[in-house]
Amino acid sequence: MKNWLIVIPARLASTRLPRKPLQMLMGKPLLQRVYENLSPLKGEGATIVAAIDSLDVQNLCEDARIPYVMTDPSLASGTDRCNQAAMNYEHSFVMNVQGDEPFVNCDDLKSLSIRFEKSGCLMGTMGFKDSDPKAFHNPNDVKIIVDREETRALYFSRAGIPYDREAAKTGSPLKPYWRHLGIYTFTKKSLDQFCKLPLSHLEDLEKLEQLRAISSGWNIQLSHAKKPAFGIDTPEDLIAAEKFMSQNQ
């Protein structure tokens, strides 16, 4: 993965979980957990850096020896933060692993990088199949509509999609659906292009920035995560993450 820059955007002013990068998860700040989880990819040749926006997070990075780039606090999204950080590097490909994803599997990320390099797409992402009805109806768990070959993402939504009309009528178990993981891949050029695209109506409604690419006609390559993971968006997610880690130590 020597051609890959992995960027962890870490914004301090999260609305659903204030000071998210500094929230403690089993004795370590969340950003440190994410970085340490990704560290095996350094052995594959990848460069890993945090894209931060505050002195408090800078202090954490220096204490935990996490490479970082200070980015403009006024940037609108984590992808904008990744783009600004990537300007300091010459890598051909950029992977955005959001700073609230401490459980994503490194083998899945490596597979994503290989598939994306071969795909010719401008953007890539990752998901997994699930049948949990709670997550299906939870707007914090983003669902994906995929193509027939399950290699391209057609749409993302916080709503429960696709709607299973027959299951709703009969009360039968929910059929498997695709859940999204907060991972994105770009070429360095397409990342900069993405950040210059206009905000789309769908993106504004759902508050999902990947819909900007969908609205602009981009093909988004989809990689299947063999090991499911979940992000930490709320205090309840943090409690669930603590429980998950304590059960899997």
C-alpha positions, 0 to 999 in steps of 0.5 A: 500500500505504498501508494496510499495515504490513509487520513483520519479526519478528527473534528473536535466540535462534533454535535452528537458526541461533543469532543469526540476524538478525545472521548475515552474508549477503554482507557484511551482516546477514541482517535488513538484507538482508531490510529492504533487499529490502523497501524498494521497497514503501515507494515503494508507501506501505507502512510497514516495521518490524522487531519485535525482542527484544534490544539486539544487534539494536537496535544493528544496526537503529540502525546500518542505519537500520531502523525497529524496535519492541522486543517482549517476548523471552518471546513465543512466535512471530513472529506474536505479535511482529508483533501487539505491534509492530502495536499501535503503528500504525493500519494496517488490514492487517499483513503478516508477512515473516519475518526469514529471507526475504531473497529474496521478490519485492516484486511478489509481495508487492504482488499478495498484498496486493491479493488479500488485501484483496479476499478477505474472509479473516482470513489470507493467505499465499503459495506456489509450485509446485515439483518438487524432490524434495530440498525435498519430503522436507526437513522445513524446506521446508513443503508446502501442500495447496490447494483446486481453484481454488488460491486457498485453503490447506487444510493445511500440513505438513513431511512430503512431501504430497500422497503420490503413490502411483503415482509411488512405485510406478513411480519416475516423476518427482515431480509439481509440489507447492506449497511455502510461503513464510514470508509471512502477511497479516492485518487488524489485528483478525484478527492480534490474534484469531489471537494469542488462539486456543488452541494446536492439536494439529496446530500442536504436532505440526508446529510450524507456527503457521498450523495454529492457524488451520486448526484453528479453521476459518479460511480462508487465502487463497493467493497464487501467487508468480511468483518462487520464494524460500527462507528461511534456517533452518540454517547450510546454508541460509546457505551456499546463500544465499551461493551464490545471491547470488553467482550472481545479482549 
